C-alpha cells in the first residue's frame, strides 16, 4: 500500500509540470487529469474521443490536447507546410460530417503515399480545437519518448 501511495504521489507531482491551455495539468500516459476543480480519471473528464461523437463533443466544447483515434475519408490534399517542421497536410471528413485537418510531421515519419481525395484513412494523434473542425497532429512516434505516439493507416500500411 505504501508503494502504491508513493507511486500516486510521484505521478501527481510529475503531472503538475505538464499543463494544457486551460491551465489543467495533465499526465497523459497515466489516465489521470488533474484540474483546479478536482482529480478524476481522464476517461470521465473528457469525451470518448475514439469515436466520431467524441470528436464532435471535443469540437463543440473547444477541447484541445486530447489523444484521439478515428477514421474518415480524405476530401482534400493541401500543400505541405514547409515552414519550420515540415508537415504533410490533408482534410478528412468523418462519418459524422465533421472535418479535420491532419498535420503529419514528415521530418519524423514517412509521408503517406500515395494519398488521394476519396481515400479512406485511420488516424491516432493529438486533437487541437479550431473553428473549422480541429487539427490532429502527433501522428508519429515521439523520438524523445515524452508524448503519446500516434499513427496514420492508409491502404493497410501504418505511417508513424
C-alpha angles and dihedrals in degrees: 000000000000090000091051092051090048091051092049090050092050091049092049093049091048090049093057090068096056112070133180124213094269092060095254117131115232131192096190101189093054097059089236129118119196112201133171090254103048149328112258141153112277093234089060093044098055138034120272094268093184088082134056092248089055090053089047090053091048089052093045093049096040092241117169139176097045127132111242139183127197148122139235147142124291106239101172138017112214128199115270117267101239098174109108110326109023117239132187105221133200140151121244126195115211122214087256090062094249115134127218133192110227112207107190116189105231093183087069105024133038119264115259102248138210094021124164138170107273094036120129115237136179123205145189121190147100119309121219118187122236132159094258095061104284143278128262115205136154087069089154141058118285107241088203093051092229099111135055110266121241136190146190123226119202129165092350093307126112119222116196 
